[in-house]
Amino acid sequence: MAFPPSSAHERPPARRSPARRWSLAARMAALVIVPSLLVMGLGGWWLRYEVHASLLGSMSRSLEEKSERIHARLALLPDGRVQEAAGGSDEFSAIFSGWYWQLQGQARAPLRTAAEPVVLARSRSLWDQPDLVVSPARLWGSERLQQARGPQQEPLLVQHFSVQLAAGAAPMHLQVFGPAQPLMASLRRIDQILGITSAMLILLIGALVWLQLRVGLAPLKRLVSVIAGLDKPLPGAAPATEQIAQLPLGADLQPLQQELAALLARNTQVVERSRSHAADLNHALKKPLSLLMAHAGSGAALPADLVLQQTTAMARLIDRYQARTFSDATLVHGPSAGLPVDVLACARQMLAMLRQLHQASDLDWQLVEEGVALWWRGERADLEELLGNLLDNAGKWAASQVRLTVHGSATQGLVLQVEDDGPGMTAAQMQAAGARGQRFDETVDGTGLGLSITQQIVQGYEGRLQWRKSEALKGLLVRVEMAGVVA
């Protein structure tokens, strides 16, 4: 049984359009150069047409003026012949002067052989040459002028005029010719000037675009250079976030600069927290492992309940730090990431758990709340870890009472206060509180990592952690402030 090739069912990869493969510099250059070329092309064509039309219009007016003068010298005789008045010499009298005229009309009845008009009279400047033939094509830039060739094949410009030599006589056509060479030379010169000017403008636009790209993209190049240098930091170099934050990128790129610096700061924080978790786990596992190794080294048989107790403690530690590692992914998206968490429900759950854990101490666990629902946007595991550490620490040192106060708002943020009636801390101990592995009494069970982890969680959510003396219970008061309360 033959199977169709797999490629028949696979969707071919989408092709990217050529424009998407262009670099940012190429797109910016194209957006400037292409419209500029279009504007220059259309503007140059319009300017050339207007200049040509102006010069050709001047030539047309000159021919019209000369036609009036020629018309005044012509007379229609009774026998139908046309006669030019004698006297005076002008450009139409000099032989091959470049200025000519011809008068066309119907031939006299005895000589008429065709209905087409014939030349009835012409200027003396034509001498004995044949009549001039006019090209039927119109001249670009003029609706009235046409081209022709003179007796010596020189280029001419001609314009037709309708004249009537006598009252009641049939209209005739007067063709006035003038030299085209000077005018055509002027038009060519203008075209050359327009071409040179357009080329210079194109070069100027190209130079300005190059300068604009070089200056405009310089901040991005500096940013790329800094990012590329993060893989190989120089000794004594500032942190990546400071390098990016100090770049002079301008107001347009400032949002990108801030977001990139914040992203790097969060990634750096996640890496540091992961390292701290590994160090904390290493530190926390030392005690149960040392205890098992000490019993094993004594040569006596290990009690099963001791092995079960210590291995269970190690398993809880591993699960605890694994959950902490997973919750750190939230920091990549900022302190406001995560689903809303019911703070009061979480607080009641942690109080019930700690009440059972410290059941032997017979402590009075109190929850002070405002009686309204309070939701906080973050990771539930972080909130449980934070409350568990603070309440567990208070339960270890309290004499008879532990109080948890919960309140907050969208503007104020989430505020948690844990108080106890224990011995409290000195000023020096408050300054040292939160250091990894710091323990103030080795007789109390613990690893010295609870407050350190709590401080890391609060810093991860850009909050604030404070230690001070409780005015109500006379013990230690720990206050936590974090943003993210859902209105």
KOLBA-901919 format. One record per residue (C-alpha): x, y, z; residue in one letter. Coordinates in steps of 0.05 Angstrom, whole numbers, padded with zeros to 5 digits, always signed. Example, Ala and Ser with C-alpha at 12.3 -4.5 7.8 and 13.67 -1.06 7.14 Angstrom:
+00246-00090+00156A +00273-00021+00143S 
//
This chain:
+00000+00000+00000M +00030+00065-00022A +00028+00126+00024F +00027+00197-00003P +00090+00236+00012P +00087+00275+00076S +00102+00339+00039S +00033+00335+00007A +00001+00346+00075H +00050+00397+00101E +00036+00470+00094R +00091+00504+00055P +00127+00557+00096P +00100+00626+00087A +00143+00671+00045R +00163+00736+00073R +00152+00796+00029S +00215+00830+00003P +00197+00893+00042A +00199+00855+00108R +00270+00832+00093R +00293+00904+00086W +00333+00935+00141S +00308+00994+00180L +00358+01040+00145A +00335+01015+00076A +00262+01028+00094R +00276+01098+00119M +00318+01114+00058A +00264+01087+00011A +00210+01127+00046L +00250+01191+00035V +00282+01179-00033I +00223+01149-00071V +00174+01205-00055P +00229+01256-00068S +00243+01227-00136L +00169+01227-00153L +00161+01299-00132V +00224+01320-00169M +00203+01282-00232G +00133+01311-00234L +00157+01380-00213G +00213+01380-00264G +00166+01358-00320W +00116+01413-00301W +00171+01466-00297L +00201+01444-00363R +00133+01448-00397Y +00118+01517-00369E +00186+01544-00390V +00179+01515-00460H +00108+01541-00466A +00132+01611-00444S +00188+01614-00495L +00146+01586-00550L +00090+01634-00532G +00139+01691-00539S +00158+01666-00608M +00084+01659-00626S +00070+01731-00606R +00130+01755-00647S +00103+01718-00709L +00034+01746-00697E +00062+01817-00694E +00099+01806-00759K +00037+01776-00792S -00001+01841-00778E +00055+01880-00811R +00054+01834-00871I -00021+01837-00876H -00019+01913-00879A +00028+01910-00940R -00014+01861-00981L -00070+01882-01030A -00118+01842-01073L -00121+01866-01145L -00185+01864-01187P -00159+01807-01229D -00150+01764-01166G -00075+01772-01160R -00041+01791-01094V +00008+01848-01094Q +00056+01870-01039E +00066+01944-01029A +00135+01969-01049A +00182+02006-01004G +00222+01990-00942G +00267+01931-00927S +00260+01885-00868D +00279+01814-00848E +00231+01787-00901F +00270+01823-00956S +00339+01794-00943A +00352+01731-00982I +00353+01668-00938F +00348+01709-00875S +00309+01656-00839G +00245+01698-00838W +00194+01680-00891Y +00121+01683-00906W +00073+01651-00955Q +00001+01669-00972L -00044+01612-00991Q -00112+01615-01023G -00154+01592-01082Q -00124+01604-01150A -00159+01647-01201R -00215+01613-01240A -00176+01607-01307P -00117+01575-01270L -00155+01533-01220R -00140+01459-01229T -00154+01433-01159A -00194+01452-01099A -00132+01453-01055E -00103+01522-01038P -00040+01546-01074V +00013+01597-01056V -00010+01664-01083L +00047+01706-01056A +00110+01697-01015R +00167+01737-00985S +00228+01760-01027R +00273+01725-00976S +00254+01658-01007L +00285+01681-01073W +00279+01627-01125D +00270+01568-01077Q +00208+01523-01077P +00151+01537-01032D +00161+01515-00959L +00127+01453-00934V +00100+01452-00863V +00103+01391-00819S +00034+01371-00795P +00059+01353-00725A +00047+01403-00669R +00105+01428-00626L +00108+01404-00553W +00090+01463-00509G +00051+01502-00561S -00015+01491-00595E -00004+01543-00650R +00068+01532-00674L +00091+01479-00724Q +00158+01460-00751Q +00185+01467-00822A +00250+01467-00861R +00278+01529-00895G +00310+01536-00964P +00377+01515-00935Q +00346+01459-00892Q +00350+01502-00829E +00296+01489-00776P +00239+01538-00777L +00178+01553-00735L +00114+01571-00771V +00046+01597-00750Q -00017+01603-00792H -00061+01665-00794F -00127+01675-00829S -00130+01741-00867V -00180+01776-00912Q -00148+01825-00961L -00213+01858-00985A -00285+01864-00964A -00325+01805-00989G -00263+01767-01011A -00251+01696-00991A -00206+01687-00930P -00134+01667-00942M -00080+01634-00900H -00017+01671-00883L +00042+01628-00861Q +00096+01665-00824V +00163+01629-00813F +00218+01646-00764G +00286+01615-00747P +00280+01560-00695A +00354+01551-00680Q +00362+01606-00626P +00299+01584-00591L +00316+01510-00594M +00385+01526-00566A +00353+01563-00508S +00306+01505-00495L +00363+01455-00496R +00402+01500-00448R +00342+01502-00401I +00336+01426-00405D +00410+01419-00387Q +00402+01466-00328I +00341+01427-00304L +00378+01361-00312G +00439+01386-00275I +00396+01416-00220T +00357+01352-00212S +00421+01311-00208A +00449+01358-00155M +00384+01354-00116L +00385+01278-00119I +00457+01278-00094L +00439+01327-00039L +00379+01286-00018I +00422+01223-00018G +00474+01258+00025A +00421+01284+00073L +00389+01215+00078V +00457+01184+00092W +00470+01236+00145L +00401+01228+00174Q +00409+01152+00178L +00478+01158+00208R +00457+01208+00261V +00386+01182+00271G +00406+01109+00279L +00468+01123+00321A +00429+01114+00387P +00405+01046+00363L +00475+01026+00342K +00501+01046+00411R +00445+01005+00443L +00462+00945+00399V +00536+00953+00416S +00521+00954+00491V +00476+00893+00486I +00528+00856+00444A +00580+00871+00497G +00539+00840+00553L +00566+00771+00534D +00637+00794+00546K +00636+00845+00602P +00700+00884+00614L +00732+00885+00682P +00703+00941+00724G +00647+00955+00675A +00580+00980+00702A +00521+00932+00705P +00482+00921+00641A +00421+00958+00668T +00463+01019+00686E +00498+01019+00618Q +00431+01017+00581I +00398+01068+00627A +00456+01117+00617Q +00455+01115+00541L +00435+01182+00510P +00380+01153+00465L +00332+01212+00465G +00259+01219+00483A +00234+01176+00424D +00273+01114+00446L +00267+01126+00520Q +00207+01078+00528P +00247+01023+00493L +00307+01039+00536Q +00266+01035+00600Q +00232+00970+00581E +00297+00938+00560L +00332+00960+00624A +00274+00935+00666A +00274+00868+00629L +00349+00859+00641L +00340+00879+00713A +00285+00827+00722R +00326+00773+00687N +00386+00790+00730T +00342+00786+00792Q +00314+00719+00771V +00385+00692+00761V +00407+00719+00828E +00346+00690+00862R +00359+00622+00829S +00430+00623+00855R +00404+00643+00923S +00355+00585+00921H +00410+00537+00904A +00453+00564+00961A +00395+00564+01009D +00377+00492+00991L +00450+00472+01000N +00451+00506+01068H +00385+00476+01089A +00404+00405+01070L +00469+00407+01109K +00436+00398+01176K +00396+00334+01161P +00453+00305+01120L +00503+00320+01175S +00457+00288+01227L +00450+00225+01185L +00525+00222+01171M +00540+00230+01245A +00495+00172+01263H +00523+00130+01207A +00594+00145+01229G +00580+00122+01300S +00573+00051+01276G +00505+00043+01307A +00444+00023+01267A +00405+00083+01242L +00336+00088+01273P +00282+00082+01221A +00242+00140+01250D +00304+00185+01248L +00317+00167+01175V +00244+00179+01157L +00242+00245+01194Q +00305+00273+01162Q +00289+00248+01092T +00218+00276+01098T +00249+00343+01120A +00296+00341+01059M +00238+00325+01012A +00198+00384+01040R +00258+00429+01030L +00266+00406+00958I +00192+00416+00943D +00194+00484+00976R +00252+00510+00935Y +00224+00479+00872Q +00160+00518+00882A +00201+00581+00896R +00239+00571+00830T +00174+00564+00791F +00145+00626+00822S +00206+00666+00802D +00182+00661+00729A +00129+00712+00748T +00183+00765+00758L +00200+00763+00684V +00132+00794+00670H +00136+00845+00726G +00108+00849+00796P +00036+00856+00770S +00035+00789+00734A -00005+00729+00757G -00078+00716+00773L -00113+00753+00829P -00104+00719+00897V -00154+00722+00954D -00109+00750+01009V -00156+00738+01067L -00169+00665+01047A -00094+00654+01041C -00082+00687+01108A -00135+00645+01143R -00106+00582+01112Q -00035+00599+01135M -00059+00616+01205L -00095+00549+01211A -00033+00513+01187M +00014+00551+01235L -00036+00542+01293R -00032+00467+01283Q +00044+00468+01273L +00055+00507+01339H -00001+00471+01376Q +00046+00453+01433A +00061+00526+01447S -00013+00542+01461D -00008+00610+01426L -00065+00658+01411D -00066+00669+01336W -00106+00730+01315Q -00126+00757+01247L -00144+00831+01242V -00180+00849+01177E -00226+00903+01150E -00282+00854+01134G -00281+00866+01058V -00252+00823+01003A -00180+00838+00986L -00149+00813+00921W -00076+00818+00904W -00046+00804+00835R +00015+00760+00842G +00036+00688+00854E -00002+00651+00908R +00060+00610+00926A +00098+00674+00940D +00043+00700+00987L +00039+00633+01023E +00115+00630+01030E +00118+00702+01056L +00062+00693+01107L +00088+00624+01127G +00158+00650+01141N +00135+00710+01181L +00082+00673+01221L +00129+00614+01234D +00184+00661+01258N +00134+00697+01303A +00108+00631+01330G +00178+00609+01350K +00192+00671+01391W +00122+00691+01417A +00105+00681+01490A +00030+00676+01483S +00003+00716+01424Q +00014+00727+01349V -00026+00778+01310R -00032+00784+01234L -00062+00849+01207T -00084+00851+01134V -00109+00913+01098H -00097+00949+01033G -00125+00987+00973S -00109+01000+00900A -00073+01064+00918T -00040+01042+00983Q -00023+00971+00961G -00023+00908+01004L +00000+00917+01076V +00015+00858+01121L +00036+00865+01194Q +00059+00806+01237V +00068+00820+01312E +00086+00777+01371D +00097+00787+01445D +00166+00755+01446G +00233+00786+01465P +00238+00825+01399G +00303+00847+01367M +00357+00896+01382T +00375+00950+01332A +00436+00911+01310A +00395+00848+01301Q +00344+00886+01259M +00400+00911+01213Q +00426+00839+01206A +00357+00808+01197A +00346+00780+01128G +00418+00758+01116A +00422+00687+01089R +00434+00636+01144G +00433+00688+01199Q +00407+00658+01264R +00404+00695+01331F +00392+00634+01375D +00418+00566+01355E +00373+00532+01407T +00312+00550+01365V +00297+00502+01308D +00307+00531+01239G +00355+00543+01182T +00362+00619+01185G +00334+00626+01115L +00261+00646+01128G +00270+00722+01133L +00321+00720+01076S +00270+00686+01030I +00217+00735+01054T +00261+00794+01036Q +00274+00765+00967Q +00200+00757+00954I +00185+00828+00975V +00241+00856+00933Q +00217+00815+00874G +00150+00851+00877Y +00185+00919+00887E +00157+00923+00957G +00185+00944+01024R +00200+00902+01087L +00209+00935+01155Q +00227+00910+01225W +00209+00949+01288R +00184+00942+01359K +00110+00927+01367S +00075+00981+01408E +00016+00936+01423A +00049+00869+01439L +00118+00896+01458K +00153+00844+01414G +00175+00846+01342L +00132+00877+01287L +00147+00860+01214V +00111+00904+01163R +00106+00885+01089V +00082+00934+01035E +00072+00910+00963M +00035+00939+00903A -00014+00899+00862G -00081+00904+00899V -00139+00894+00850V -00190+00949+00856A 
//
